[in-house]
């Protein structure tokens, strides 16, 4: 399945999976919280 959608660059949407990484390494809320704690 392919989902094609247009997202304005002002929406600040980033990929949920790093380029070239498998879908099993998708970012989730836990990853975001860990990153915020280290900054």
C-alpha positions, 0 to 999 in steps of 0.5 A: 500500500502506498499513501501519497499526501501533501504536507506543507513544510510549515507543519514541521512533520518529520519521518517516523523512520530514519532513512534506510532504516527498517520499519521495526525501528520507527520512532515512538513517544518513548523515543521522543521522551528519552531525547527530550530528557537528554537535551 
